[in-house]
């Protein structure tokens, strides 16, 4: 979990001191970041599909 959290939050100076966080807090952070990461991956896929559909539409004209 920490590797995932660190990779996403690395450039941010607001990263909390890991030693003071409880397991519940870490899990909450991980869950939310994981959810956000998945959402961005879906946006990328949607964008790719839109571009491909646009290409297909332009080629058929």
C-alpha positions as CSV (number, residue, x, y, z in Angstrom):
1,X,0.0,0.0,0.0
2,X,2.7,2.5,0.9
3,X,4.5,2.1,-2.4
4,X,1.2,3.0,-4.2
5,X,0.6,5.9,-1.9
6,X,4.2,7.2,-2.2
7,X,4.2,6.9,-6.0
8,X,1.1,9.1,-6.3
9,X,1.9,11.6,-3.6
10,X,5.7,11.8,-4.0
11,X,5.9,15.3,-5.5
12,X,3.6,16.7,-2.8
13,X,5.1,18.2,0.4
14,X,1.8,17.5,2.1
15,X,2.5,13.8,2.5
16,X,1.8,13.0,6.2
17,X,4.4,11.7,8.6
18,X,3.8,8.0,8.1
19,X,4.8,7.1,11.6
20,X,1.7,8.9,13.1
21,X,-0.9,7.3,10.9
22,X,-3.0,4.3,12.1
23,X,-3.7,1.3,9.9
24,X,-7.3,2.6,9.5
25,X,-6.0,6.0,8.2
26,X,-3.6,4.3,5.8
27,X,-6.3,2.1,4.5
28,X,-8.6,5.1,4.0
29,X,-5.9,7.0,2.1
30,X,-5.0,3.9,0.0
31,X,-8.7,3.3,-0.8
32,X,-9.4,6.8,-1.9
33,X,-6.2,7.1,-4.0
34,X,-6.8,3.7,-5.6
35,X,-10.3,4.8,-6.5
36,X,-9.0,8.1,-8.0
37,X,-6.3,6.2,-9.9
38,X,-8.9,3.8,-11.4
39,X,-11.1,6.7,-12.4
40,X,-8.2,8.4,-14.3
41,X,-7.4,5.1,-16.1
42,X,-11.0,5.0,-17.2
43,X,-10.9,8.6,-18.4
44,X,-7.8,7.7,-20.5
45,X,-9.6,4.7,-22.0
46,X,-12.6,6.8,-22.9
47,X,-10.3,9.4,-24.5
48,X,-8.6,6.7,-26.6
49,X,-12.0,5.3,-27.7
50,X,-13.2,8.8,-28.6
51,X,-10.2,9.3,-30.8
52,X,-10.6,6.0,-32.5
53,X,-14.3,6.6,-33.1
54,X,-13.4,10.0,-34.6
55,X,-10.8,8.4,-36.9
56,X,-13.3,5.8,-38.0
57,X,-16.0,8.5,-38.6
58,X,-13.6,10.6,-40.7
59,X,-12.4,7.7,-42.7
60,X,-15.9,6.6,-43.6
61,X,-16.8,10.0,-45.2
